[in-house]
Amino acid sequence: MNSMFEQIVLGTIQGVAEWLPVSSTSLLILAMQNLFHHQDGFQVMTQHTMFLHLGTFLAAIIYFRKDVGHLVIALFQYRSQPKETQNLTVFLIVATVLSGTIGLILRQLITQWTDQFSATAKPITLIIGIFLLITAWGQLKIKDLKGHKTLKDLSVKDGIILGVAQGCAAIPGLSRSGLTVATLLFRNFDRGYALKISFLMSLPIVLGANILLNLRAAAWTPLALIGVFVSFTVGLASIHILLRLAQKINFGYFVLVFGVLTILSALI
């Protein structure tokens, strides 16, 4: 990554976009390609986006610290935990295994395909725009859905369904939070609980992806760490208000407009 300014911009994008159903990974890739003119392959760019996710990962750990604490205890004292904690623990294990497997397969396929276009950003930008439209469609479909289920209603079946949904978010342009929240709402979960479950689902995936992709990579540079720090501080400052906003406002129209503009920029 080229400059401190770039890292501040990318960290800010991640810190804000992570809490909204707008695909923060896609926004970061578009910014790297079209604002900072990177010609890195898809694999290199997604490695850095995952690294920036560490900042919002830490912010989410702090914000959901009570839930995370209960889950850590449940790993060692499962039978003594309340029913909702037991259900959430099993759900997260099932969803993480499935989404991790699907995500790795999709990422490999996408990397092989996009390597053909490393000299230009337009094909990747076009694909992101198309899938942003799909994300927008999903957000608009769920705007009137209201459920009643809570953590105690989570099941292994929910873990399987949500694992598949989260795994599909490896496709650039599909919002992970948008997909998982929409799926939970279609499963009749309360919107507030759907948001909480969605972000708890992201924690083991982000940690696992960074261990797999970045632990041995040359990602831990001072400049890259500045991006993570900005992502963390902006994410921690914005998480509460943006999660509340996401419960009250449907971002489908915003994503729709952004998707159309992204496609037009790829075609011009």
C-alpha positions as CSV (number, residue, x, y, z in Angstrom):
1,M,0.0,0.0,0.0
2,N,1.4,3.3,-1.1
3,S,0.9,6.1,1.5
4,M,-0.4,7.0,4.9
5,F,-3.2,9.0,3.3
6,E,-4.3,5.9,1.4
7,Q,-4.4,3.9,4.6
8,I,-6.4,6.6,6.4
9,V,-9.0,6.6,3.6
10,L,-9.2,2.8,3.4
11,G,-9.4,2.5,7.2
12,T,-12.1,5.1,7.4
13,I,-14.2,3.3,4.7
14,Q,-13.8,0.0,6.5
15,G,-14.7,1.6,9.9
16,V,-17.9,3.0,8.6
17,A,-19.0,0.5,6.0
18,E,-18.6,-2.6,8.1
19,W,-21.7,-1.8,10.1
20,L,-23.9,-1.2,7.1
21,P,-25.3,-3.6,4.5
22,V,-23.1,-2.2,1.7
23,S,-20.2,-4.7,1.3
24,S,-17.2,-3.0,2.8
25,T,-14.9,-5.3,1.0
26,S,-16.2,-4.2,-2.4
27,L,-16.0,-0.5,-1.4
28,L,-12.3,-1.1,-0.4
29,I,-11.5,-2.9,-3.7
30,L,-13.2,-0.2,-5.7
31,A,-11.3,2.5,-3.8
32,M,-8.0,0.7,-4.3
33,Q,-8.6,0.3,-8.0
34,N,-10.3,3.5,-9.0
35,L,-9.0,6.1,-6.4
36,F,-5.5,4.8,-5.8
37,H,-5.0,3.0,-9.2
38,H,-3.8,-0.3,-7.9
39,Q,-3.2,-3.0,-10.4
40,D,-2.7,-5.8,-7.8
41,G,-4.5,-9.1,-8.4
42,F,-7.8,-9.9,-6.6
43,Q,-5.9,-12.1,-4.1
44,V,-3.6,-9.3,-3.0
45,M,-6.4,-6.8,-2.6
46,T,-8.7,-9.2,-0.7
47,Q,-5.7,-10.0,1.6
48,H,-5.4,-6.3,2.5
49,T,-9.2,-5.8,2.9
50,M,-9.2,-8.8,5.4
51,F,-6.3,-7.1,7.2
52,L,-8.3,-3.9,7.5
53,H,-11.2,-6.0,8.9
54,L,-9.0,-6.7,12.0
55,G,-9.7,-3.1,13.1
56,T,-13.5,-3.5,13.0
57,F,-13.1,-7.0,14.4
58,L,-11.5,-5.5,17.6
59,A,-14.2,-2.8,17.7
60,A,-16.9,-5.5,17.5
61,I,-15.1,-7.5,20.2
62,I,-15.3,-4.5,22.5
63,Y,-18.9,-3.6,21.6
64,F,-20.2,-7.1,22.0
65,R,-17.8,-8.0,24.9
66,K,-20.5,-9.5,27.1
67,D,-21.7,-11.9,24.4
68,V,-18.2,-12.7,23.4
69,G,-17.3,-13.4,27.0
70,H,-20.2,-15.8,27.4
71,L,-19.2,-17.6,24.2
72,V,-15.6,-18.1,25.3
73,I,-16.8,-19.5,28.7
74,A,-19.3,-21.7,26.8
75,L,-16.4,-23.4,24.9
76,F,-15.1,-24.7,28.3
77,Q,-18.3,-24.9,30.3
78,Y,-20.9,-25.6,27.7
79,R,-23.4,-27.6,29.9
80,S,-23.5,-24.9,32.6
81,Q,-24.5,-22.1,30.2
82,P,-28.0,-20.8,29.6
83,K,-29.9,-22.4,26.7
84,E,-29.5,-19.3,24.4
85,T,-25.7,-19.3,24.9
86,Q,-25.6,-23.0,24.1
87,N,-27.7,-22.5,21.0
88,L,-25.6,-19.5,19.9
89,T,-22.3,-21.5,20.4
90,V,-23.4,-24.5,18.3
91,F,-24.9,-22.1,15.7
92,L,-21.6,-20.2,15.3
93,I,-19.5,-23.4,15.1
94,V,-21.7,-24.9,12.3
95,A,-22.0,-21.5,10.4
96,T,-18.3,-20.8,10.7
97,V,-17.2,-24.3,9.3
98,L,-19.6,-24.1,6.4
99,S,-19.0,-20.4,5.5
100,G,-15.3,-20.8,5.8
101,T,-15.3,-23.8,3.4
102,I,-17.6,-22.2,0.9
103,G,-15.7,-18.9,1.1
104,L,-12.3,-20.5,0.5
105,I,-13.7,-22.4,-2.6
106,L,-15.3,-19.3,-4.0
107,R,-12.3,-17.1,-3.3
108,Q,-10.0,-19.5,-5.2
109,L,-12.4,-19.6,-8.2
110,I,-12.8,-15.8,-8.3
111,T,-9.0,-15.3,-8.0
112,Q,-8.3,-17.6,-10.9
113,W,-10.9,-15.8,-13.0
114,T,-9.9,-12.3,-12.1
115,D,-6.2,-12.9,-12.7
116,Q,-7.0,-12.7,-16.4
117,F,-7.9,-9.0,-15.9
118,S,-5.0,-7.8,-13.7
119,A,-4.1,-5.1,-16.2
120,T,-7.5,-3.3,-15.9
121,A,-10.0,-2.6,-13.1
122,K,-13.1,-2.4,-15.3
123,P,-14.1,-6.2,-15.4
124,I,-13.8,-6.5,-11.6
125,T,-15.6,-3.2,-11.2
126,L,-18.4,-4.4,-13.5
127,I,-18.8,-7.7,-11.5
128,I,-18.9,-5.8,-8.2
129,G,-21.6,-3.4,-9.6
130,I,-23.8,-6.3,-10.7
131,F,-23.6,-8.0,-7.3
132,L,-24.3,-4.7,-5.6
133,L,-27.6,-4.6,-7.5
134,I,-28.3,-8.1,-6.1
135,T,-27.5,-6.9,-2.6
136,A,-29.8,-3.9,-3.1
137,W,-32.6,-6.2,-4.3
138,G,-32.3,-8.3,-1.2
139,Q,-32.3,-5.2,1.1
140,L,-35.5,-3.9,-0.6
141,K,-37.2,-7.3,-0.3
142,I,-36.8,-7.4,3.5
143,K,-37.8,-3.8,4.3
144,D,-41.2,-4.8,5.7
145,L,-40.1,-8.1,7.4
146,K,-40.6,-8.3,11.1
147,G,-39.8,-11.4,13.1
148,H,-40.0,-12.5,16.8
149,K,-37.3,-15.2,17.2
150,T,-34.3,-14.5,19.5
151,L,-31.1,-16.3,20.4
152,K,-32.9,-19.1,22.2
153,D,-34.6,-20.0,18.9
154,L,-31.3,-20.6,17.0
155,S,-30.9,-24.1,15.6
156,V,-28.4,-26.3,13.7
157,K,-30.6,-25.8,10.7
158,D,-30.2,-22.0,11.1
159,G,-26.4,-22.5,11.3
160,I,-26.4,-24.5,8.0
161,I,-28.5,-21.9,6.2
162,L,-26.6,-18.9,7.5
163,G,-23.3,-20.6,6.9
164,V,-24.1,-21.0,3.2
165,A,-25.3,-17.3,3.1
166,Q,-22.2,-16.0,4.7
167,G,-19.9,-18.1,2.5
168,C,-21.5,-16.7,-0.6
169,A,-20.5,-13.2,0.6
170,A,-17.0,-14.1,-0.7
171,I,-18.3,-13.0,-4.0
172,P,-17.3,-9.3,-4.4
173,G,-20.4,-7.0,-4.3
174,L,-22.4,-9.2,-2.0
175,S,-22.7,-7.7,1.4
176,R,-21.9,-10.2,4.2
177,S,-24.1,-8.4,6.8
178,G,-26.8,-7.7,4.2
179,L,-27.0,-11.4,3.2
180,T,-26.9,-12.7,6.7
181,V,-29.4,-10.2,8.2
182,A,-31.8,-10.8,5.3
183,T,-31.6,-14.5,5.7
184,L,-32.2,-14.2,9.5
185,L,-35.2,-12.0,8.8
186,F,-36.6,-14.5,6.3
187,R,-36.1,-17.1,9.1
188,N,-38.4,-14.9,11.2
189,F,-35.8,-13.5,13.6
190,D,-36.3,-10.1,15.3
191,R,-34.3,-7.4,13.4
192,G,-32.3,-6.3,16.4
193,Y,-31.2,-9.9,17.1
194,A,-30.6,-10.5,13.5
195,L,-28.0,-7.7,13.5
196,K,-26.4,-9.0,16.6
197,I,-26.2,-12.5,15.3
198,S,-24.8,-11.3,12.0
199,F,-21.9,-9.5,13.6
200,L,-21.1,-12.3,16.0
201,M,-20.9,-14.6,13.0
202,S,-18.3,-12.3,11.4
203,L,-15.8,-12.6,14.3
204,P,-14.5,-16.1,13.9
205,I,-14.5,-15.7,10.1
206,V,-12.4,-12.5,10.1
207,L,-10.0,-14.0,12.6
208,G,-9.7,-17.2,10.7
209,A,-9.3,-15.5,7.4
210,N,-6.4,-13.3,8.7
211,I,-4.7,-16.3,10.2
212,L,-5.0,-18.1,6.9
213,L,-4.2,-15.2,4.5
214,N,-2.0,-12.8,6.4
215,L,-0.2,-14.6,9.3
216,R,2.8,-15.4,7.1
217,A,2.2,-12.7,4.5
218,A,4.0,-9.3,4.3
219,A,0.9,-7.6,5.6
220,W,2.2,-6.4,8.9
221,T,3.9,-3.3,7.8
222,P,3.8,0.1,9.7
223,L,1.6,1.6,6.9
224,A,-0.8,-1.3,6.9
225,L,-1.1,-1.1,10.7
226,I,-2.0,2.5,10.4
227,G,-5.0,1.4,8.3
228,V,-6.0,-1.2,10.9
229,F,-5.7,1.4,13.7
230,V,-7.9,3.9,11.7
231,S,-10.4,1.1,11.0
232,F,-10.5,0.3,14.7
233,T,-10.9,3.9,16.0
234,V,-13.5,4.9,13.3
235,G,-15.3,1.5,13.8
236,L,-15.5,1.8,17.5
237,A,-16.7,5.4,17.3
238,S,-19.4,4.6,14.7
239,I,-20.7,1.1,15.6
240,H,-23.4,2.1,18.0
241,I,-25.0,4.8,16.0
242,L,-24.7,3.0,12.7
243,L,-26.1,-0.3,14.0
244,R,-29.1,1.7,15.4
245,L,-29.4,3.4,12.0
246,A,-29.3,0.1,10.2
247,Q,-32.3,-1.1,12.2
248,K,-34.4,2.0,11.2
249,I,-33.3,2.7,7.7
250,N,-33.3,0.5,4.6
251,F,-30.1,1.0,2.7
252,G,-31.4,-0.8,-0.4
253,Y,-31.9,2.4,-2.4
254,F,-28.5,3.7,-1.6
255,V,-26.9,0.4,-2.6
256,L,-29.0,0.3,-5.8
257,V,-27.8,3.8,-6.9
258,F,-24.2,2.9,-6.0
259,G,-24.5,-0.3,-7.9
260,V,-25.8,1.4,-11.0
261,L,-23.0,4.1,-10.8
262,T,-20.4,1.4,-10.4
263,I,-21.6,-0.5,-13.5
264,L,-21.7,2.8,-15.5
265,S,-18.1,3.6,-14.4
266,A,-17.0,0.2,-15.7
267,L,-18.7,0.6,-19.0
268,I,-17.6,4.1,-19.8
